[in-house]
Amino acid sequence: MIHPIPSGTRDVLPDEMRELRELSGRLRDAFERAGYGEVWTPTMEYEEVLKRGDERAAGAGYRLFDEHGQVLVLRSDSTIPIARLVATRYRDAEPPLRFCYFAHAYREVRRGSAQAREFLQGGIELIGTPGPEGDAEVVALVSAALEEAGLRRHRIGVGDGSLYRTLLAEYGVPERERMPLLERLSQRDLVGIETHVNRLGLPRPARDVLVTLPTLRGGPEVLERAADGAVAGAIESLRACHELLEQRGVAERVIFDLGLVRELGYYTGAVFEVYDPAVGFALGGGGRYDDLLGRFGRPLPACGMALDIQRVHVAQAEEERIARGEEPL
């Protein structure tokens, strides 16, 4: 008799569980040595709390009702709950505040998409340090933690979530057209972006910028190619972040990606994505969210990054196989 489990979930057996515990321990040790204290927030939050942080974060969760009829949602990420925690439990604490966490999150998945419905996240949140100083600290710490965990070839994509939005507004793209373009951008659908932009009837220079910008990916030289004055401030922040990462000795780990965006709408500046050449999927991501804490009553700049621990574990195992000279799976 076969007893099914929900799609997008999985059982973890003892050998893998021991490895996941060890991996989480290495990451936790790296975060705590850097002054990031571990916190835990409830698996369930009131729906109105997640909606205050981001409408899409609440919409992606699973709902249930408490004994008073209030709507509860399984958390879809840990950033919004930590923003709530800071505003309520650290209202008078002097910033910067540094937290790390290891907790499960839950997201709806499309049937047959092979995505995880339940996944273990490990991440950091730096509260009260503006960018690019805070951006560089987060990128450098996550990179160092991954190296300690055995990922010797990882890379971190760095972009700015405001770049494309700023250009769409600057070129007068109607509001109803912006979200479809941003969705295509998040899916890396470059052909779809070009097709959509061509339908807008924009002047040739604007059309060229909107089509070309998402393709700019590489070292700091790509920043020189994004010369449009509307995004000069964001590009300058990325340059400053690169200089700080050079000082920290981790600039070689960074890939600048000017088409990088994140799905959640609370990101206001730099955005990140973590890769490893051993696997074909992102291991995590994050970014700057300077407006989020203000929604809960304590305006502070903030930045963070989360890793999918099980994905990092897969990459770690593949890195070890390659180091032993074995064929990758």
Secondary structure, DSSP 8 states (H G I E B T S, - for coil): ------TT-----HHHHHHHHHHHHHHHHHHHHTT-EE----SEEEHHHHHHH-HHHHHTS-EEE-TTS-EEEE-S-SHHHHHHHHHHHSTT--S-EEEEEEEEEE----TTS---SEEEEEEEEEES--TTHHHHHHHHHHHHHHHHTT-SS-EEEEEETHHHHHHHHHTT--HHHHHHHHHHHHTT-HHHHHHHHHHTT--HHHHHHHHHGGG-EESTHHHHH---GGGHHHHHHHHHHHHHHHHHT-GGGEEEETT---SSTT--SEEEEEE-TTSSS--EEEEE-TTTGGGGT----EEEEEEEHHHHHHHHHHHHHHHTT----
